[in-house]
Amino acid sequence: MPSFGKILIGLGLLITAVGLVGLFLERSNIPMGTLPGDIVYKSKDVNVYLPLTTCIVISIVISVVFWILNRR
């Protein structure tokens, strides 16, 4: 079993990779967070934002990454 330090380093690298992907998507004008299927309701006093499609896309990406890591 890997030591706790190795797990923390791996999690840190994973968080860094997610941040870099977020920066890349922002710079290449890919509209994460405003995909079709995301529900936005704005009224005079209330703003409601439900990122349904964005959550599904992120879930699929994370599932594929863990599937690939599990096959190693």
N, CA, C and O atoms as a GROMACS GRO file, in nm:
protein
  288
    1MET      N    1   0.085  -0.117   0.000
    1MET     CA    2   0.000   0.000   0.000
    1MET      C    3   0.090   0.124   0.000
    1MET      O    4   0.186   0.131   0.076
    2PRO      N    5   0.059   0.222  -0.086
    2PRO     CA    6   0.143   0.342  -0.090
    2PRO      C    7   0.132   0.421   0.040
    2PRO      O    8   0.030   0.419   0.108
    3SER      N    9   0.238   0.490   0.070
    3SER     CA   10   0.238   0.568   0.193
    3SER      C   11   0.149   0.691   0.179
    3SER      O   12   0.113   0.732   0.068
    4PHE      N   13   0.114   0.748   0.292
    4PHE     CA   14   0.025   0.863   0.295
    4PHE      C   15   0.085   0.982   0.219
    4PHE      O   16   0.013   1.057   0.154
    5GLY      N   17   0.215   0.999   0.226
    5GLY     CA   18   0.282   1.108   0.156
    5GLY      C   19   0.268   1.097   0.005
    5GLY      O   20   0.248   1.197  -0.063
    6LYS      N   21   0.279   0.975  -0.046
    6LYS     CA   22   0.264   0.954  -0.190
    6LYS      C   23   0.122   0.984  -0.235
    6LYS      O   24   0.100   1.038  -0.344
    7ILE      N   25   0.025   0.949  -0.151
    7ILE     CA   26  -0.115   0.978  -0.184
    7ILE      C   27  -0.138   1.128  -0.189
    7ILE      O   28  -0.205   1.178  -0.279
    8LEU      N   29  -0.082   1.201  -0.093
    8LEU     CA   30  -0.097   1.347  -0.092
    8LEU      C   31  -0.031   1.412  -0.213
    8LEU      O   32  -0.086   1.506  -0.271
    9ILE      N   33   0.085   1.363  -0.251
    9ILE     CA   34   0.152   1.416  -0.370
    9ILE      C   35   0.069   1.388  -0.494
    9ILE      O   36   0.055   1.475  -0.580
   10GLY      N   37   0.014   1.268  -0.504
   10GLY     CA   38  -0.072   1.234  -0.618
   10GLY      C   39  -0.195   1.322  -0.625
   10GLY      O   40  -0.232   1.368  -0.733
   11LEU      N   41  -0.259   1.347  -0.511
   11LEU     CA   42  -0.376   1.435  -0.508
   11LEU      C   43  -0.338   1.578  -0.547
   11LEU      O   44  -0.413   1.647  -0.616
   12GLY      N   45  -0.223   1.622  -0.501
   12GLY     CA   46  -0.176   1.756  -0.538
   12GLY      C   47  -0.153   1.769  -0.688
   12GLY      O   48  -0.188   1.870  -0.749
   13LEU      N   49  -0.093   1.666  -0.747
   13LEU     CA   50  -0.071   1.667  -0.891
   13LEU      C   51  -0.202   1.663  -0.968
   13LEU      O   52  -0.216   1.728  -1.072
   14LEU      N   53  -0.299   1.588  -0.916
   14LEU     CA   54  -0.430   1.581  -0.979
   14LEU      C   55  -0.501   1.716  -0.975
   14LEU      O   56  -0.560   1.759  -1.074
   15ILE      N   57  -0.495   1.784  -0.861
   15ILE     CA   58  -0.557   1.916  -0.848
   15ILE      C   59  -0.488   2.016  -0.941
   15ILE      O   60  -0.555   2.100  -1.002
   16THR      N   61  -0.357   2.008  -0.951
   16THR     CA   62  -0.283   2.096  -1.041
   16THR      C   63  -0.323   2.069  -1.187
   16THR      O   64  -0.342   2.164  -1.264
   17ALA      N   65  -0.337   1.943  -1.224
   17ALA     CA   66  -0.376   1.909  -1.361
   17ALA      C   67  -0.516   1.962  -1.392
   17ALA      O   68  -0.540   2.014  -1.501
   18VAL      N   69  -0.609   1.949  -1.297
   18VAL     CA   70  -0.744   2.001  -1.318
   18VAL      C   71  -0.741   2.152  -1.335
   18VAL      O   72  -0.812   2.207  -1.419
   19GLY      N   73  -0.660   2.220  -1.256
   19GLY     CA   74  -0.647   2.365  -1.269
   19GLY      C   75  -0.590   2.406  -1.404
   19GLY      O   76  -0.636   2.503  -1.464
   20LEU      N   77  -0.491   2.332  -1.452
   20LEU     CA   78  -0.432   2.363  -1.582
   20LEU      C   79  -0.532   2.339  -1.695
   20LEU      O   80  -0.536   2.415  -1.791
   21VAL      N   81  -0.611   2.234  -1.684
   21VAL     CA   82  -0.714   2.208  -1.785
   21VAL      C   83  -0.817   2.321  -1.784
   21VAL      O   84  -0.862   2.366  -1.889
   22GLY      N   85  -0.854   2.367  -1.665
   22GLY     CA   86  -0.947   2.479  -1.655
   22GLY      C   87  -0.893   2.605  -1.720
   22GLY      O   88  -0.966   2.675  -1.790
   23LEU      N   89  -0.765   2.634  -1.698
   23LEU     CA   90  -0.703   2.751  -1.762
   23LEU      C   91  -0.701   2.735  -1.914
   23LEU      O   92  -0.727   2.830  -1.988
   24PHE      N   93  -0.668   2.614  -1.961
   24PHE     CA   94  -0.666   2.589  -2.105
   24PHE      C   95  -0.803   2.608  -2.167
   24PHE      O   96  -0.816   2.670  -2.272
   25LEU      N   97  -0.907   2.556  -2.101
   25LEU     CA   98  -1.042   2.569  -2.154
   25LEU      C   99  -1.086   2.715  -2.157
   25LEU      O  100  -1.154   2.758  -2.250
   26GLU      N  101  -1.047   2.790  -2.055
   26GLU     CA  102  -1.083   2.932  -2.050
   26GLU      C  103  -1.016   3.010  -2.163
   26GLU      O  104  -1.079   3.095  -2.226
   27ARG      N  105  -0.890   2.981  -2.189
   27ARG     CA  106  -0.816   3.054  -2.292
   27ARG      C  107  -0.858   3.014  -2.433
   27ARG      O  108  -0.844   3.094  -2.526
   28SER      N  109  -0.908   2.893  -2.451
   28SER     CA  110  -0.948   2.850  -2.585
   28SER      C  111  -1.097   2.871  -2.609
   28SER      O  112  -1.153   2.816  -2.704
   29ASN      N  113  -1.160   2.949  -2.525
   29ASN     CA  114  -1.301   2.990  -2.540
   29ASN      C  115  -1.398   2.872  -2.547
   29ASN      O  116  -1.499   2.879  -2.618
   30ILE      N  117  -1.368   2.765  -2.475
   30ILE     CA  118  -1.463   2.654  -2.463
   30ILE      C  119  -1.553   2.687  -2.344
   30ILE      O  120  -1.503   2.706  -2.233
   31PRO      N  121  -1.683   2.694  -2.366
   31PRO     CA  122  -1.773   2.751  -2.264
   31PRO      C  123  -1.811   2.652  -2.154
   31PRO      O  124  -1.928   2.617  -2.142
   32MET      N  125  -1.716   2.608  -2.073
   32MET     CA  126  -1.751   2.524  -1.959
   32MET      C  127  -1.826   2.609  -1.858
   32MET      O  128  -1.781   2.718  -1.822
   33GLY      N  129  -1.939   2.559  -1.814
   33GLY     CA  130  -2.022   2.634  -1.720
   33GLY      C  131  -2.138   2.703  -1.788
   33GLY      O  132  -2.231   2.748  -1.722
   34THR      N  133  -2.135   2.712  -1.920
   34THR     CA  134  -2.246   2.771  -1.994
   34THR      C  135  -2.283   2.681  -2.112
   34THR      O  136  -2.311   2.730  -2.222
   35LEU      N  137  -2.281   2.552  -2.088
   35LEU     CA  138  -2.314   2.456  -2.194
   35LEU      C  139  -2.466   2.449  -2.213
   35LEU      O  140  -2.541   2.484  -2.122
   36PRO      N  141  -2.511   2.405  -2.330
   36PRO     CA  142  -2.655   2.383  -2.348
   36PRO      C  143  -2.702   2.278  -2.248
   36PRO      O  144  -2.639   2.173  -2.233
   37GLY      N  145  -2.810   2.304  -2.181
   37GLY     CA  146  -2.859   2.213  -2.078
   37GLY      C  147  -2.836   2.266  -1.938
   37GLY      O  148  -2.897   2.218  -1.843
   38ASP      N  149  -2.748   2.364  -1.924
   38ASP     CA  150  -2.731   2.430  -1.795
   38ASP      C  151  -2.848   2.526  -1.777
   38ASP      O  152  -2.881   2.603  -1.868
   39ILE      N  153  -2.909   2.522  -1.662
   39ILE     CA  154  -3.029   2.600  -1.637
   39ILE      C  155  -2.991   2.729  -1.564
   39ILE      O  156  -2.928   2.725  -1.459
   40VAL      N  157  -3.031   2.842  -1.623
   40VAL     CA  158  -3.006   2.973  -1.562
   40VAL      C  159  -3.139   3.046  -1.553
   40VAL      O  160  -3.208   3.064  -1.653
   41TYR      N  161  -3.175   3.088  -1.432
   41TYR     CA  162  -3.297   3.165  -1.410
   41TYR      C  163  -3.258   3.296  -1.343
   41TYR      O  164  -3.200   3.296  -1.234
   42LYS      N  165  -3.290   3.406  -1.408
   42LYS     CA  166  -3.259   3.537  -1.353
   42LYS      C  167  -3.387   3.617  -1.342
   42LYS      O  168  -3.465   3.627  -1.437
   43SER      N  169  -3.408   3.673  -1.226
   43SER     CA  170  -3.519   3.765  -1.208
   43SER      C  171  -3.464   3.890  -1.141
   43SER      O  172  -3.342   3.905  -1.126
   44LYS      N  173  -3.551   3.977  -1.100
   44LYS     CA  174  -3.508   4.103  -1.041
   44LYS      C  175  -3.422   4.080  -0.915
   44LYS      O  176  -3.320   4.147  -0.897
   45ASP      N  177  -3.464   3.988  -0.830
   45ASP     CA  178  -3.396   3.969  -0.702
   45ASP      C  179  -3.325   3.835  -0.688
   45ASP      O  180  -3.249   3.816  -0.593
   46VAL      N  181  -3.348   3.742  -0.780
   46VAL     CA  182  -3.298   3.607  -0.762
   46VAL      C  183  -3.224   3.561  -0.887
   46VAL      O  184  -3.270   3.581  -0.999
   47ASN      N  185  -3.108   3.500  -0.866
   47ASN     CA  186  -3.034   3.433  -0.973
   47ASN      C  187  -3.015   3.288  -0.932
   47ASN      O  188  -2.959   3.260  -0.826
   48VAL      N  189  -3.060   3.196  -1.016
   48VAL     CA  190  -3.045   3.054  -0.990
   48VAL      C  191  -2.969   2.993  -1.106
   48VAL      O  192  -3.004   3.014  -1.222
   49TYR      N  193  -2.864   2.917  -1.075
   49TYR     CA  194  -2.781   2.856  -1.178
   49TYR      C  195  -2.765   2.708  -1.145
   49TYR      O  196  -2.712   2.674  -1.039
   50LEU      N  197  -2.810   2.620  -1.234
   50LEU     CA  198  -2.798   2.476  -1.217
   50LEU      C  199  -2.717   2.419  -1.334
   50LEU      O  200  -2.771   2.399  -1.442
   51PRO      N  201  -2.589   2.394  -1.313
   51PRO     CA  202  -2.502   2.347  -1.423
   51PRO      C  203  -2.513   2.196  -1.447
   51PRO      O  204  -2.417   2.123  -1.423
   52LEU      N  205  -2.629   2.150  -1.492
   52LEU     CA  206  -2.653   2.007  -1.510
   52LEU      C  207  -2.560   1.945  -1.613
   52LEU      O  208  -2.494   1.844  -1.585
   53THR      N  209  -2.554   2.002  -1.731
   53THR     CA  210  -2.470   1.946  -1.838
   53THR      C  211  -2.322   1.953  -1.802
   53THR      O  212  -2.247   1.859  -1.828
   54THR      N  213  -2.281   2.061  -1.742
   54THR     CA  214  -2.141   2.074  -1.701
   54THR      C  215  -2.104   1.967  -1.600
   54THR      O  216  -1.995   1.909  -1.608
   55CYS      N  217  -2.192   1.939  -1.505
   55CYS     CA  218  -2.166   1.835  -1.406
   55CYS      C  219  -2.157   1.698  -1.470
   55CYS      O  220  -2.073   1.616  -1.431
   56ILE      N  221  -2.241   1.670  -1.570
   56ILE     CA  222  -2.237   1.541  -1.638
   56ILE      C  223  -2.106   1.527  -1.716
   56ILE      O  224  -2.044   1.421  -1.713
   57VAL      N  225  -2.065   1.632  -1.785
   57VAL     CA  226  -1.939   1.627  -1.861
   57VAL      C  227  -1.821   1.605  -1.768
   57VAL      O  228  -1.735   1.522  -1.797
   58ILE      N  229  -1.816   1.677  -1.658
   58ILE     CA  230  -1.706   1.661  -1.562
   58ILE      C  231  -1.707   1.520  -1.503
   58ILE      O  232  -1.601   1.460  -1.485
   59SER      N  233  -1.825   1.466  -1.473
   59SER     CA  234  -1.836   1.331  -1.419
   59SER      C  235  -1.784   1.227  -1.518
   59SER      O  236  -1.714   1.134  -1.480
   60ILE      N  237  -1.818   1.243  -1.645
   60ILE     CA  238  -1.770   1.150  -1.747
   60ILE      C  239  -1.618   1.156  -1.760
   60ILE      O  240  -1.553   1.052  -1.769
   61VAL      N  241  -1.563   1.276  -1.760
   61VAL     CA  242  -1.417   1.292  -1.771
   61VAL      C  243  -1.347   1.228  -1.652
   61VAL      O  244  -1.248   1.157  -1.669
   62ILE      N  245  -1.396   1.253  -1.532
   62ILE     CA  246  -1.335   1.195  -1.413
   62ILE      C  247  -1.347   1.043  -1.415
   62ILE      O  248  -1.253   0.973  -1.376
   63SER      N  249  -1.461   0.990  -1.458
   63SER     CA  250  -1.479   0.845  -1.467
   63SER      C  251  -1.381   0.782  -1.564
   63SER      O  252  -1.324   0.677  -1.536
   64VAL      N  253  -1.360   0.846  -1.679
   64VAL     CA  254  -1.265   0.794  -1.777
   64VAL      C  255  -1.123   0.797  -1.722
   64VAL      O  256  -1.047   0.702  -1.741
   65VAL      N  257  -1.087   0.904  -1.654
   65VAL     CA  258  -0.952   0.914  -1.596
   65VAL      C  259  -0.930   0.804  -1.493
   65VAL      O  260  -0.826   0.738  -1.495
   66PHE      N  261  -1.026   0.782  -1.404
   66PHE     CA  262  -1.011   0.676  -1.304
   66PHE      C  263  -1.013   0.538  -1.368
   66PHE      O  264  -0.944   0.448  -1.320
   67TRP      N  265  -1.090   0.519  -1.474
   67TRP     CA  266  -1.092   0.391  -1.544
   67TRP      C  267  -0.954   0.363  -1.604
   67TRP      O  268  -0.904   0.251  -1.595
   68ILE      N  269  -0.893   0.465  -1.665
   68ILE     CA  270  -0.759   0.450  -1.723
   68ILE      C  271  -0.656   0.420  -1.614
   68ILE      O  272  -0.571   0.332  -1.631
   69LEU      N  273  -0.664   0.493  -1.502
   69LEU     CA  274  -0.569   0.469  -1.393
   69LEU      C  275  -0.588   0.329  -1.331
   69LEU      O  276  -0.490   0.267  -1.289
   70ASN      N  277  -0.711   0.282  -1.327
   70ASN     CA  278  -0.738   0.150  -1.269
   70ASN      C  279  -0.685   0.038  -1.357
   70ASN      O  280  -0.648  -0.068  -1.307
   71ARG      N  281  -0.681   0.059  -1.487
   71ARG     CA  282  -0.632  -0.044  -1.579
   71ARG      C  283  -0.481  -0.058  -1.572
   71ARG      O  284  -0.428  -0.160  -1.615
   72ARG      N  285  -0.412   0.041  -1.520
   72ARG     CA  286  -0.266   0.032  -1.505
   72ARG      C  287  -0.237  -0.063  -1.396
   72ARG      O  288  -0.121  -0.087  -1.364
   0.00000   0.00000   0.00000
